[in-house]
Amino acid sequence: MRKFRLTEAEENLADIIWQHEPISSPELVKLCEKEFNWKKSTTYTMLKRLEEKKIFKNNNSIVVGLIKKEDFHAEQSKNFIEENFGGSLPRFLTAFTRKNKLTNKEVEELQKIINDYKEG
């Protein structure tokens, strides 16, 4: 999957679309006016940016995602760990748990993930 760099405004728009998709572009304009106080032109400019990044598609005034929200966030997380921790999940967890101790429930959940996705 490709790397996506979104501005805060683009992320906000993406979240609105994912919450309501499929959504008509006129309805999206109304939601953005209400949520962000955006003009119609601003909404369409921001939508165009997300289309250029191949995250959403506006086809006959119906906006739909080309990738799922969960897949987008998974890729963002992977990129964050690659860029900040040399791609090392253990280094990330070490940094995270330095000031944030894990609860027993979190440890159990992590152990289940490890068991489910363990190579071999």
Phi and psi restraints in degrees (range 20) as a CNS / XPLOR table:
assign (resid 1 and name C) (resid 2 and name N)
       (resid 2 and name CA) (resid 2 and name C) 1.0 -83.5 20.0 2
assign (resid 2 and name N) (resid 2 and name CA)
       (resid 2 and name C) (resid 3 and name N) 1.0 162.2 20.0 2
assign (resid 2 and name C) (resid 3 and name N)
       (resid 3 and name CA) (resid 3 and name C) 1.0 -81.2 20.0 2
assign (resid 3 and name N) (resid 3 and name CA)
       (resid 3 and name C) (resid 4 and name N) 1.0 135.0 20.0 2
assign (resid 3 and name C) (resid 4 and name N)
       (resid 4 and name CA) (resid 4 and name C) 1.0 -114.9 20.0 2
assign (resid 4 and name N) (resid 4 and name CA)
       (resid 4 and name C) (resid 5 and name N) 1.0 126.2 20.0 2
assign (resid 4 and name C) (resid 5 and name N)
       (resid 5 and name CA) (resid 5 and name C) 1.0 -113.1 20.0 2
assign (resid 5 and name N) (resid 5 and name CA)
       (resid 5 and name C) (resid 6 and name N) 1.0 113.4 20.0 2
assign (resid 5 and name C) (resid 6 and name N)
       (resid 6 and name CA) (resid 6 and name C) 1.0 -115.8 20.0 2
assign (resid 6 and name N) (resid 6 and name CA)
       (resid 6 and name C) (resid 7 and name N) 1.0 142.9 20.0 2
assign (resid 6 and name C) (resid 7 and name N)
       (resid 7 and name CA) (resid 7 and name C) 1.0 -74.3 20.0 2
assign (resid 7 and name N) (resid 7 and name CA)
       (resid 7 and name C) (resid 8 and name N) 1.0 167.8 20.0 2
assign (resid 7 and name C) (resid 8 and name N)
       (resid 8 and name CA) (resid 8 and name C) 1.0 -60.4 20.0 2
assign (resid 8 and name N) (resid 8 and name CA)
       (resid 8 and name C) (resid 9 and name N) 1.0 -41.2 20.0 2
assign (resid 8 and name C) (resid 9 and name N)
       (resid 9 and name CA) (resid 9 and name C) 1.0 -63.7 20.0 2
assign (resid 9 and name N) (resid 9 and name CA)
       (resid 9 and name C) (resid 10 and name N) 1.0 -40.6 20.0 2
assign (resid 9 and name C) (resid 10 and name N)
       (resid 10 and name CA) (resid 10 and name C) 1.0 -64.3 20.0 2
assign (resid 10 and name N) (resid 10 and name CA)
       (resid 10 and name C) (resid 11 and name N) 1.0 -40.8 20.0 2
assign (resid 10 and name C) (resid 11 and name N)
       (resid 11 and name CA) (resid 11 and name C) 1.0 -63.4 20.0 2
assign (resid 11 and name N) (resid 11 and name CA)
       (resid 11 and name C) (resid 12 and name N) 1.0 -40.8 20.0 2
assign (resid 11 and name C) (resid 12 and name N)
       (resid 12 and name CA) (resid 12 and name C) 1.0 -62.0 20.0 2
assign (resid 12 and name N) (resid 12 and name CA)
       (resid 12 and name C) (resid 13 and name N) 1.0 -44.3 20.0 2
assign (resid 12 and name C) (resid 13 and name N)
       (resid 13 and name CA) (resid 13 and name C) 1.0 -64.5 20.0 2
assign (resid 13 and name N) (resid 13 and name CA)
       (resid 13 and name C) (resid 14 and name N) 1.0 -43.0 20.0 2
assign (resid 13 and name C) (resid 14 and name N)
       (resid 14 and name CA) (resid 14 and name C) 1.0 -57.7 20.0 2
assign (resid 14 and name N) (resid 14 and name CA)
       (resid 14 and name C) (resid 15 and name N) 1.0 -44.0 20.0 2
assign (resid 14 and name C) (resid 15 and name N)
       (resid 15 and name CA) (resid 15 and name C) 1.0 -61.4 20.0 2
assign (resid 15 and name N) (resid 15 and name CA)
       (resid 15 and name C) (resid 16 and name N) 1.0 -41.1 20.0 2
assign (resid 15 and name C) (resid 16 and name N)
       (resid 16 and name CA) (resid 16 and name C) 1.0 -62.0 20.0 2
assign (resid 16 and name N) (resid 16 and name CA)
       (resid 16 and name C) (resid 17 and name N) 1.0 -45.0 20.0 2
assign (resid 16 and name C) (resid 17 and name N)
       (resid 17 and name CA) (resid 17 and name C) 1.0 -63.9 20.0 2
assign (resid 17 and name N) (resid 17 and name CA)
       (resid 17 and name C) (resid 18 and name N) 1.0 -48.6 20.0 2
assign (resid 17 and name C) (resid 18 and name N)
       (resid 18 and name CA) (resid 18 and name C) 1.0 -59.2 20.0 2
assign (resid 18 and name N) (resid 18 and name CA)
       (resid 18 and name C) (resid 19 and name N) 1.0 -35.4 20.0 2
assign (resid 18 and name C) (resid 19 and name N)
       (resid 19 and name CA) (resid 19 and name C) 1.0 -67.5 20.0 2
assign (resid 19 and name N) (resid 19 and name CA)
       (resid 19 and name C) (resid 20 and name N) 1.0 -29.2 20.0 2
assign (resid 19 and name C) (resid 20 and name N)
       (resid 20 and name CA) (resid 20 and name C) 1.0 -119.4 20.0 2
assign (resid 20 and name N) (resid 20 and name CA)
       (resid 20 and name C) (resid 21 and name N) 1.0 2.5 20.0 2
assign (resid 20 and name C) (resid 21 and name N)
       (resid 21 and name CA) (resid 21 and name C) 1.0 -69.7 20.0 2
assign (resid 21 and name N) (resid 21 and name CA)
       (resid 21 and name C) (resid 22 and name N) 1.0 149.8 20.0 2
assign (resid 21 and name C) (resid 22 and name N)
       (resid 22 and name CA) (resid 22 and name C) 1.0 -69.3 20.0 2
assign (resid 22 and name N) (resid 22 and name CA)
       (resid 22 and name C) (resid 23 and name N) 1.0 142.4 20.0 2
assign (resid 22 and name C) (resid 23 and name N)
       (resid 23 and name CA) (resid 23 and name C) 1.0 -133.4 20.0 2
assign (resid 23 and name N) (resid 23 and name CA)
       (resid 23 and name C) (resid 24 and name N) 1.0 140.2 20.0 2
assign (resid 23 and name C) (resid 24 and name N)
       (resid 24 and name CA) (resid 24 and name C) 1.0 -73.4 20.0 2
assign (resid 24 and name N) (resid 24 and name CA)
       (resid 24 and name C) (resid 25 and name N) 1.0 147.2 20.0 2
assign (resid 24 and name C) (resid 25 and name N)
       (resid 25 and name CA) (resid 25 and name C) 1.0 -62.9 20.0 2
assign (resid 25 and name N) (resid 25 and name CA)
       (resid 25 and name C) (resid 26 and name N) 1.0 -36.4 20.0 2
assign (resid 25 and name C) (resid 26 and name N)
       (resid 26 and name CA) (resid 26 and name C) 1.0 -62.4 20.0 2
assign (resid 26 and name N) (resid 26 and name CA)
       (resid 26 and name C) (resid 27 and name N) 1.0 -37.9 20.0 2
assign (resid 26 and name C) (resid 27 and name N)
       (resid 27 and name CA) (resid 27 and name C) 1.0 -67.7 20.0 2
assign (resid 27 and name N) (resid 27 and name CA)
       (resid 27 and name C) (resid 28 and name N) 1.0 -37.5 20.0 2
assign (resid 27 and name C) (resid 28 and name N)
       (resid 28 and name CA) (resid 28 and name C) 1.0 -62.3 20.0 2
assign (resid 28 and name N) (resid 28 and name CA)
       (resid 28 and name C) (resid 29 and name N) 1.0 -41.3 20.0 2
assign (resid 28 and name C) (resid 29 and name N)
       (resid 29 and name CA) (resid 29 and name C) 1.0 -59.6 20.0 2
assign (resid 29 and name N) (resid 29 and name CA)
       (resid 29 and name C) (resid 30 and name N) 1.0 -43.9 20.0 2
assign (resid 29 and name C) (resid 30 and name N)
       (resid 30 and name CA) (resid 30 and name C) 1.0 -63.0 20.0 2
assign (resid 30 and name N) (resid 30 and name CA)
       (resid 30 and name C) (resid 31 and name N) 1.0 -43.8 20.0 2
assign (resid 30 and name C) (resid 31 and name N)
       (resid 31 and name CA) (resid 31 and name C) 1.0 -63.4 20.0 2
assign (resid 31 and name N) (resid 31 and name CA)
       (resid 31 and name C) (resid 32 and name N) 1.0 -41.9 20.0 2
assign (resid 31 and name C) (resid 32 and name N)
       (resid 32 and name CA) (resid 32 and name C) 1.0 -69.0 20.0 2
assign (resid 32 and name N) (resid 32 and name CA)
       (resid 32 and name C) (resid 33 and name N) 1.0 -33.7 20.0 2
assign (resid 32 and name C) (resid 33 and name N)
       (resid 33 and name CA) (resid 33 and name C) 1.0 -65.0 20.0 2
assign (resid 33 and name N) (resid 33 and name CA)
       (resid 33 and name C) (resid 34 and name N) 1.0 -43.5 20.0 2
assign (resid 33 and name C) (resid 34 and name N)
       (resid 34 and name CA) (resid 34 and name C) 1.0 -68.5 20.0 2
assign (resid 34 and name N) (resid 34 and name CA)
       (resid 34 and name C) (resid 35 and name N) 1.0 -46.8 20.0 2
assign (resid 34 and name C) (resid 35 and name N)
       (resid 35 and name CA) (resid 35 and name C) 1.0 -76.9 20.0 2
assign (resid 35 and name N) (resid 35 and name CA)
       (resid 35 and name C) (resid 36 and name N) 1.0 -41.3 20.0 2
assign (resid 35 and name C) (resid 36 and name N)
       (resid 36 and name CA) (resid 36 and name C) 1.0 -119.5 20.0 2
assign (resid 36 and name N) (resid 36 and name CA)
       (resid 36 and name C) (resid 37 and name N) 1.0 -4.3 20.0 2
assign (resid 36 and name C) (resid 37 and name N)
       (resid 37 and name CA) (resid 37 and name C) 1.0 62.2 20.0 2
assign (resid 37 and name N) (resid 37 and name CA)
       (resid 37 and name C) (resid 38 and name N) 1.0 36.0 20.0 2
assign (resid 37 and name C) (resid 38 and name N)
       (resid 38 and name CA) (resid 38 and name C) 1.0 -87.3 20.0 2
assign (resid 38 and name N) (resid 38 and name CA)
       (resid 38 and name C) (resid 39 and name N) 1.0 148.5 20.0 2
assign (resid 38 and name C) (resid 39 and name N)
       (resid 39 and name CA) (resid 39 and name C) 1.0 -80.9 20.0 2
assign (resid 39 and name N) (resid 39 and name CA)
       (resid 39 and name C) (resid 40 and name N) 1.0 163.6 20.0 2
assign (resid 39 and name C) (resid 40 and name N)
       (resid 40 and name CA) (resid 40 and name C) 1.0 -54.3 20.0 2
assign (resid 40 and name N) (resid 40 and name CA)
       (resid 40 and name C) (resid 41 and name N) 1.0 -44.3 20.0 2
assign (resid 40 and name C) (resid 41 and name N)
       (resid 41 and name CA) (resid 41 and name C) 1.0 -63.6 20.0 2
assign (resid 41 and name N) (resid 41 and name CA)
       (resid 41 and name C) (resid 42 and name N) 1.0 -35.8 20.0 2
assign (resid 41 and name C) (resid 42 and name N)
       (resid 42 and name CA) (resid 42 and name C) 1.0 -66.0 20.0 2
assign (resid 42 and name N) (resid 42 and name CA)
       (resid 42 and name C) (resid 43 and name N) 1.0 -44.5 20.0 2
assign (resid 42 and name C) (resid 43 and name N)
       (resid 43 and name CA) (resid 43 and name C) 1.0 -59.9 20.0 2
assign (resid 43 and name N) (resid 43 and name CA)
       (resid 43 and name C) (resid 44 and name N) 1.0 -46.4 20.0 2
assign (resid 43 and name C) (resid 44 and name N)
       (resid 44 and name CA) (resid 44 and name C) 1.0 -67.9 20.0 2
assign (resid 44 and name N) (resid 44 and name CA)
       (resid 44 and name C) (resid 45 and name N) 1.0 -34.3 20.0 2
assign (resid 44 and name C) (resid 45 and name N)
       (resid 45 and name CA) (resid 45 and name C) 1.0 -64.8 20.0 2
assign (resid 45 and name N) (resid 45 and name CA)
       (resid 45 and name C) (resid 46 and name N) 1.0 -45.7 20.0 2
assign (resid 45 and name C) (resid 46 and name N)
       (resid 46 and name CA) (resid 46 and name C) 1.0 -66.1 20.0 2
assign (resid 46 and name N) (resid 46 and name CA)
       (resid 46 and name C) (resid 47 and name N) 1.0 -40.0 20.0 2
assign (resid 46 and name C) (resid 47 and name N)
       (resid 47 and name CA) (resid 47 and name C) 1.0 -62.6 20.0 2
assign (resid 47 and name N) (resid 47 and name CA)
       (resid 47 and name C) (resid 48 and name N) 1.0 -41.3 20.0 2
assign (resid 47 and name C) (resid 48 and name N)
       (resid 48 and name CA) (resid 48 and name C) 1.0 -59.4 20.0 2
assign (resid 48 and name N) (resid 48 and name CA)
       (resid 48 and name C) (resid 49 and name N) 1.0 -40.7 20.0 2
assign (resid 48 and name C) (resid 49 and name N)
       (resid 49 and name CA) (resid 49 and name C) 1.0 -61.2 20.0 2
assign (resid 49 and name N) (resid 49 and name CA)
       (resid 49 and name C) (resid 50 and name N) 1.0 -42.5 20.0 2
assign (resid 49 and name C) (resid 50 and name N)
       (resid 50 and name CA) (resid 50 and name C) 1.0 -69.3 20.0 2
assign (resid 50 and name N) (resid 50 and name CA)
       (resid 50 and name C) (resid 51 and name N) 1.0 -31.4 20.0 2
assign (resid 50 and name C) (resid 51 and name N)
       (resid 51 and name CA) (resid 51 and name C) 1.0 -67.9 20.0 2
assign (resid 51 and name N) (resid 51 and name CA)
       (resid 51 and name C) (resid 52 and name N) 1.0 -41.7 20.0 2
assign (resid 51 and name C) (resid 52 and name N)
       (resid 52 and name CA) (resid 52 and name C) 1.0 -63.1 20.0 2
assign (resid 52 and name N) (resid 52 and name CA)
       (resid 52 and name C) (resid 53 and name N) 1.0 -29.5 20.0 2
assign (resid 52 and name C) (resid 53 and name N)
       (resid 53 and name CA) (resid 53 and name C) 1.0 -85.9 20.0 2
assign (resid 53 and name N) (resid 53 and name CA)
       (resid 53 and name C) (resid 54 and name N) 1.0 2.3 20.0 2
assign (resid 53 and name C) (resid 54 and name N)
       (resid 54 and name CA) (resid 54 and name C) 1.0 58.9 20.0 2
assign (resid 54 and name N) (resid 54 and name CA)
       (resid 54 and name C) (resid 55 and name N) 1.0 40.7 20.0 2
assign (resid 54 and name C) (resid 55 and name N)
       (resid 55 and name CA) (resid 55 and name C) 1.0 -100.1 20.0 2
assign (resid 55 and name N) (resid 55 and name CA)
       (resid 55 and name C) (resid 56 and name N) 1.0 -35.3 20.0 2
assign (resid 55 and name C) (resid 56 and name N)
       (resid 56 and name CA) (resid 56 and name C) 1.0 -133.0 20.0 2
assign (resid 56 and name N) (resid 56 and name CA)
       (resid 56 and name C) (resid 57 and name N) 1.0 163.2 20.0 2
assign (resid 56 and name C) (resid 57 and name N)
       (resid 57 and name CA) (resid 57 and name C) 1.0 -135.3 20.0 2
assign (resid 57 and name N) (resid 57 and name CA)
       (resid 57 and name C) (resid 58 and name N) 1.0 134.1 20.0 2
assign (resid 57 and name C) (resid 58 and name N)
       (resid 58 and name CA) (resid 58 and name C) 1.0 -109.7 20.0 2
assign (resid 58 and name N) (resid 58 and name CA)
       (resid 58 and name C) (resid 59 and name N) 1.0 104.8 20.0 2
assign (resid 58 and name C) (resid 59 and name N)
       (resid 59 and name CA) (resid 59 and name C) 1.0 -119.6 20.0 2
assign (resid 59 and name N) (resid 59 and name CA)
       (resid 59 and name C) (resid 60 and name N) 1.0 115.1 20.0 2
assign (resid 59 and name C) (resid 60 and name N)
       (resid 60 and name CA) (resid 60 and name C) 1.0 54.1 20.0 2
assign (resid 60 and name N) (resid 60 and name CA)
       (resid 60 and name C) (resid 61 and name N) 1.0 43.3 20.0 2
assign (resid 60 and name C) (resid 61 and name N)
       (resid 61 and name CA) (resid 61 and name C) 1.0 68.4 20.0 2
assign (resid 61 and name N) (resid 61 and name CA)
       (resid 61 and name C) (resid 62 and name N) 1.0 18.3 20.0 2
assign (resid 61 and name C) (resid 62 and name N)
       (resid 62 and name CA) (resid 62 and name C) 1.0 -117.4 20.0 2
assign (resid 62 and name N) (resid 62 and name CA)
       (resid 62 and name C) (resid 63 and name N) 1.0 122.5 20.0 2
assign (resid 62 and name C) (resid 63 and name N)
       (resid 63 and name CA) (resid 63 and name C) 1.0 -99.4 20.0 2
assign (resid 63 and name N) (resid 63 and name CA)
       (resid 63 and name C) (resid 64 and name N) 1.0 127.7 20.0 2
assign (resid 63 and name C) (resid 64 and name N)
       (resid 64 and name CA) (resid 64 and name C) 1.0 -136.3 20.0 2
assign (resid 64 and name N) (resid 64 and name CA)
       (resid 64 and name C) (resid 65 and name N) 1.0 156.6 20.0 2
assign (resid 64 and name C) (resid 65 and name N)
       (resid 65 and name CA) (resid 65 and name C) 1.0 -79.8 20.0 2
assign (resid 65 and name N) (resid 65 and name CA)
       (resid 65 and name C) (resid 66 and name N) 1.0 141.7 20.0 2
assign (resid 65 and name C) (resid 66 and name N)
       (resid 66 and name CA) (resid 66 and name C) 1.0 -92.8 20.0 2
assign (resid 66 and name N) (resid 66 and name CA)
       (resid 66 and name C) (resid 67 and name N) 1.0 -18.5 20.0 2
assign (resid 66 and name C) (resid 67 and name N)
       (resid 67 and name CA) (resid 67 and name C) 1.0 -133.4 20.0 2
assign (resid 67 and name N) (resid 67 and name CA)
       (resid 67 and name C) (resid 68 and name N) 1.0 153.8 20.0 2
assign (resid 67 and name C) (resid 68 and name N)
       (resid 68 and name CA) (resid 68 and name C) 1.0 -78.9 20.0 2
assign (resid 68 and name N) (resid 68 and name CA)
       (resid 68 and name C) (resid 69 and name N) 1.0 152.8 20.0 2
assign (resid 68 and name C) (resid 69 and name N)
       (resid 69 and name CA) (resid 69 and name C) 1.0 -57.3 20.0 2
assign (resid 69 and name N) (resid 69 and name CA)
       (resid 69 and name C) (resid 70 and name N) 1.0 -43.1 20.0 2
assign (resid 69 and name C) (resid 70 and name N)
       (resid 70 and name CA) (resid 70 and name C) 1.0 -63.6 20.0 2
assign (resid 70 and name N) (resid 70 and name CA)
       (resid 70 and name C) (resid 71 and name N) 1.0 -39.5 20.0 2
assign (resid 70 and name C) (resid 71 and name N)
       (resid 71 and name CA) (resid 71 and name C) 1.0 -67.5 20.0 2
assign (resid 71 and name N) (resid 71 and name CA)
       (resid 71 and name C) (resid 72 and name N) 1.0 -38.8 20.0 2
assign (resid 71 and name C) (resid 72 and name N)
       (resid 72 and name CA) (resid 72 and name C) 1.0 -61.1 20.0 2
assign (resid 72 and name N) (resid 72 and name CA)
       (resid 72 and name C) (resid 73 and name N) 1.0 -49.0 20.0 2
assign (resid 72 and name C) (resid 73 and name N)
       (resid 73 and name CA) (resid 73 and name C) 1.0 -68.2 20.0 2
assign (resid 73 and name N) (resid 73 and name CA)
       (resid 73 and name C) (resid 74 and name N) 1.0 -33.6 20.0 2
assign (resid 73 and name C) (resid 74 and name N)
       (resid 74 and name CA) (resid 74 and name C) 1.0 -62.5 20.0 2
assign (resid 74 and name N) (resid 74 and name CA)
       (resid 74 and name C) (resid 75 and name N) 1.0 -42.5 20.0 2
assign (resid 74 and name C) (resid 75 and name N)
       (resid 75 and name CA) (resid 75 and name C) 1.0 -67.8 20.0 2
assign (resid 75 and name N) (resid 75 and name CA)
       (resid 75 and name C) (resid 76 and name N) 1.0 -39.7 20.0 2
assign (resid 75 and name C) (resid 76 and name N)
       (resid 76 and name CA) (resid 76 and name C) 1.0 -61.3 20.0 2
assign (resid 76 and name N) (resid 76 and name CA)
       (resid 76 and name C) (resid 77 and name N) 1.0 -42.3 20.0 2
assign (resid 76 and name C) (resid 77 and name N)
       (resid 77 and name CA) (resid 77 and name C) 1.0 -63.8 20.0 2
assign (resid 77 and name N) (resid 77 and name CA)
       (resid 77 and name C) (resid 78 and name N) 1.0 -44.5 20.0 2
assign (resid 77 and name C) (resid 78 and name N)
       (resid 78 and name CA) (resid 78 and name C) 1.0 -60.1 20.0 2
assign (resid 78 and name N) (resid 78 and name CA)
       (resid 78 and name C) (resid 79 and name N) 1.0 -45.7 20.0 2
assign (resid 78 and name C) (resid 79 and name N)
       (resid 79 and name CA) (resid 79 and name C) 1.0 -62.6 20.0 2
assign (resid 79 and name N) (resid 79 and name CA)
       (resid 79 and name C) (resid 80 and name N) 1.0 -40.0 20.0 2
assign (resid 79 and name C) (resid 80 and name N)
       (resid 80 and name CA) (resid 80 and name C) 1.0 -61.2 20.0 2
assign (resid 80 and name N) (resid 80 and name CA)
       (resid 80 and name C) (resid 81 and name N) 1.0 -45.4 20.0 2
assign (resid 80 and name C) (resid 81 and name N)
       (resid 81 and name CA) (resid 81 and name C) 1.0 -67.4 20.0 2
assign (resid 81 and name N) (resid 81 and name CA)
       (resid 81 and name C) (resid 82 and name N) 1.0 -39.4 20.0 2
assign (resid 81 and name C) (resid 82 and name N)
       (resid 82 and name CA) (resid 82 and name C) 1.0 -62.6 20.0 2
assign (resid 82 and name N) (resid 82 and name CA)
       (resid 82 and name C) (resid 83 and name N) 1.0 -46.4 20.0 2
assign (resid 82 and name C) (resid 83 and name N)
       (resid 83 and name CA) (resid 83 and name C) 1.0 -73.7 20.0 2
assign (resid 83 and name N) (resid 83 and name CA)
       (resid 83 and name C) (resid 84 and name N) 1.0 -33.4 20.0 2
assign (resid 83 and name C) (resid 84 and name N)
       (resid 84 and name CA) (resid 84 and name C) 1.0 -105.8 20.0 2
assign (resid 84 and name N) (resid 84 and name CA)
       (resid 84 and name C) (resid 85 and name N) 1.0 -18.8 20.0 2
assign (resid 84 and name C) (resid 85 and name N)
       (resid 85 and name CA) (resid 85 and name C) 1.0 -133.0 20.0 2
assign (resid 85 and name N) (resid 85 and name CA)
       (resid 85 and name C) (resid 86 and name N) 1.0 23.6 20.0 2
assign (resid 85 and name C) (resid 86 and name N)
       (resid 86 and name CA) (resid 86 and name C) 1.0 59.7 20.0 2
assign (resid 86 and name N) (resid 86 and name CA)
       (resid 86 and name C) (resid 87 and name N) 1.0 26.2 20.0 2
assign (resid 86 and name C) (resid 87 and name N)
       (resid 87 and name CA) (resid 87 and name C) 1.0 78.5 20.0 2
assign (resid 87 and name N) (resid 87 and name CA)
       (resid 87 and name C) (resid 88 and name N) 1.0 7.2 20.0 2
assign (resid 87 and name C) (resid 88 and name N)
       (resid 88 and name CA) (resid 88 and name C) 1.0 -94.6 20.0 2
assign (resid 88 and name N) (resid 88 and name CA)
       (resid 88 and name C) (resid 89 and name N) 1.0 110.7 20.0 2
assign (resid 88 and name C) (resid 89 and name N)
       (resid 89 and name CA) (resid 89 and name C) 1.0 -64.6 20.0 2
assign (resid 89 and name N) (resid 89 and name CA)
       (resid 89 and name C) (resid 90 and name N) 1.0 -41.8 20.0 2
assign (resid 89 and name C) (resid 90 and name N)
       (resid 90 and name CA) (resid 90 and name C) 1.0 -58.9 20.0 2
assign (resid 90 and name N) (resid 90 and name CA)
       (resid 90 and name C) (resid 91 and name N) 1.0 -38.6 20.0 2
assign (resid 90 and name C) (resid 91 and name N)
       (resid 91 and name CA) (resid 91 and name C) 1.0 -65.4 20.0 2
assign (resid 91 and name N) (resid 91 and name CA)
       (resid 91 and name C) (resid 92 and name N) 1.0 -38.6 20.0 2
assign (resid 91 and name C) (resid 92 and name N)
       (resid 92 and name CA) (resid 92 and name C) 1.0 -63.6 20.0 2
assign (resid 92 and name N) (resid 92 and name CA)
       (resid 92 and name C) (resid 93 and name N) 1.0 -48.1 20.0 2
assign (resid 92 and name C) (resid 93 and name N)
       (resid 93 and name CA) (resid 93 and name C) 1.0 -63.3 20.0 2
assign (resid 93 and name N) (resid 93 and name CA)
       (resid 93 and name C) (resid 94 and name N) 1.0 -37.1 20.0 2
assign (resid 93 and name C) (resid 94 and name N)
       (resid 94 and name CA) (resid 94 and name C) 1.0 -61.7 20.0 2
assign (resid 94 and name N) (resid 94 and name CA)
       (resid 94 and name C) (resid 95 and name N) 1.0 -46.3 20.0 2
assign (resid 94 and name C) (resid 95 and name N)
       (resid 95 and name CA) (resid 95 and name C) 1.0 -64.4 20.0 2
assign (resid 95 and name N) (resid 95 and name CA)
       (resid 95 and name C) (resid 96 and name N) 1.0 -41.9 20.0 2
assign (resid 95 and name C) (resid 96 and name N)
       (resid 96 and name CA) (resid 96 and name C) 1.0 -64.8 20.0 2
assign (resid 96 and name N) (resid 96 and name CA)
       (resid 96 and name C) (resid 97 and name N) 1.0 -43.3 20.0 2
assign (resid 96 and name C) (resid 97 and name N)
       (resid 97 and name CA) (resid 97 and name C) 1.0 -83.9 20.0 2
assign (resid 97 and name N) (resid 97 and name CA)
       (resid 97 and name C) (resid 98 and name N) 1.0 -4.5 20.0 2
assign (resid 97 and name C) (resid 98 and name N)
       (resid 98 and name CA) (resid 98 and name C) 1.0 -57.3 20.0 2
assign (resid 98 and name N) (resid 98 and name CA)
       (resid 98 and name C) (resid 99 and name N) 1.0 -39.1 20.0 2
assign (resid 98 and name C) (resid 99 and name N)
       (resid 99 and name CA) (resid 99 and name C) 1.0 -120.4 20.0 2
assign (resid 99 and name N) (resid 99 and name CA)
       (resid 99 and name C) (resid 100 and name N) 1.0 -3.4 20.0 2
assign (resid 99 and name C) (resid 100 and name N)
       (resid 100 and name CA) (resid 100 and name C) 1.0 -124.9 20.0 2
assign (resid 100 and name N) (resid 100 and name CA)
       (resid 100 and name C) (resid 101 and name N) 1.0 92.9 20.0 2
assign (resid 100 and name C) (resid 101 and name N)
       (resid 101 and name CA) (resid 101 and name C) 1.0 -67.2 20.0 2
assign (resid 101 and name N) (resid 101 and name CA)
       (resid 101 and name C) (resid 102 and name N) 1.0 143.9 20.0 2
assign (resid 101 and name C) (resid 102 and name N)
       (resid 102 and name CA) (resid 102 and name C) 1.0 -84.5 20.0 2
assign (resid 102 and name N) (resid 102 and name CA)
       (resid 102 and name C) (resid 103 and name N) 1.0 140.8 20.0 2
assign (resid 102 and name C) (resid 103 and name N)
       (resid 103 and name CA) (resid 103 and name C) 1.0 -78.8 20.0 2
assign (resid 103 and name N) (resid 103 and name CA)
       (resid 103 and name C) (resid 104 and name N) 1.0 164.2 20.0 2
assign (resid 103 and name C) (resid 104 and name N)
       (resid 104 and name CA) (resid 104 and name C) 1.0 -58.3 20.0 2
assign (resid 104 and name N) (resid 104 and name CA)
       (resid 104 and name C) (resid 105 and name N) 1.0 -38.9 20.0 2
assign (resid 104 and name C) (resid 105 and name N)
       (resid 105 and name CA) (resid 105 and name C) 1.0 -63.5 20.0 2
assign (resid 105 and name N) (resid 105 and name CA)
       (resid 105 and name C) (resid 106 and name N) 1.0 -42.7 20.0 2
assign (resid 105 and name C) (resid 106 and name N)
       (resid 106 and name CA) (resid 106 and name C) 1.0 -64.0 20.0 2
assign (resid 106 and name N) (resid 106 and name CA)
       (resid 106 and name C) (resid 107 and name N) 1.0 -40.5 20.0 2
assign (resid 106 and name C) (resid 107 and name N)
       (resid 107 and name CA) (resid 107 and name C) 1.0 -61.9 20.0 2
assign (resid 107 and name N) (resid 107 and name CA)
       (resid 107 and name C) (resid 108 and name N) 1.0 -43.9 20.0 2
assign (resid 107 and name C) (resid 108 and name N)
       (resid 108 and name CA) (resid 108 and name C) 1.0 -61.9 20.0 2
assign (resid 108 and name N) (resid 108 and name CA)
       (resid 108 and name C) (resid 109 and name N) 1.0 -43.0 20.0 2
assign (resid 108 and name C) (resid 109 and name N)
       (resid 109 and name CA) (resid 109 and name C) 1.0 -64.1 20.0 2
assign (resid 109 and name N) (resid 109 and name CA)
       (resid 109 and name C) (resid 110 and name N) 1.0 -43.3 20.0 2
assign (resid 109 and name C) (resid 110 and name N)
       (resid 110 and name CA) (resid 110 and name C) 1.0 -64.2 20.0 2
assign (resid 110 and name N) (resid 110 and name CA)
       (resid 110 and name C) (resid 111 and name N) 1.0 -40.3 20.0 2
assign (resid 110 and name C) (resid 111 and name N)
       (resid 111 and name CA) (resid 111 and name C) 1.0 -63.5 20.0 2
assign (resid 111 and name N) (resid 111 and name CA)
       (resid 111 and name C) (resid 112 and name N) 1.0 -39.1 20.0 2
assign (resid 111 and name C) (resid 112 and name N)
       (resid 112 and name CA) (resid 112 and name C) 1.0 -63.7 20.0 2
assign (resid 112 and name N) (resid 112 and name CA)
       (resid 112 and name C) (resid 113 and name N) 1.0 -43.3 20.0 2
assign (resid 112 and name C) (resid 113 and name N)
       (resid 113 and name CA) (resid 113 and name C) 1.0 -60.4 20.0 2
assign (resid 113 and name N) (resid 113 and name CA)
       (resid 113 and name C) (resid 114 and name N) 1.0 -45.8 20.0 2
assign (resid 113 and name C) (resid 114 and name N)
       (resid 114 and name CA) (resid 114 and name C) 1.0 -58.9 20.0 2
assign (resid 114 and name N) (resid 114 and name CA)
       (resid 114 and name C) (resid 115 and name N) 1.0 -46.5 20.0 2
assign (resid 114 and name C) (resid 115 and name N)
       (resid 115 and name CA) (resid 115 and name C) 1.0 -63.3 20.0 2
assign (resid 115 and name N) (resid 115 and name CA)
       (resid 115 and name C) (resid 116 and name N) 1.0 -39.9 20.0 2
assign (resid 115 and name C) (resid 116 and name N)
       (resid 116 and name CA) (resid 116 and name C) 1.0 -69.8 20.0 2
assign (resid 116 and name N) (resid 116 and name CA)
       (resid 116 and name C) (resid 117 and name N) 1.0 -32.0 20.0 2
assign (resid 116 and name C) (resid 117 and name N)
       (resid 117 and name CA) (resid 117 and name C) 1.0 -112.9 20.0 2
assign (resid 117 and name N) (resid 117 and name CA)
       (resid 117 and name C) (resid 118 and name N) 1.0 10.7 20.0 2
assign (resid 117 and name C) (resid 118 and name N)
       (resid 118 and name CA) (resid 118 and name C) 1.0 -67.3 20.0 2
assign (resid 118 and name N) (resid 118 and name CA)
       (resid 118 and name C) (resid 119 and name N) 1.0 134.2 20.0 2
assign (resid 118 and name C) (resid 119 and name N)
       (resid 119 and name CA) (resid 119 and name C) 1.0 -70.8 20.0 2
assign (resid 119 and name N) (resid 119 and name CA)
       (resid 119 and name C) (resid 120 and name N) 1.0 151.2 20.0 2
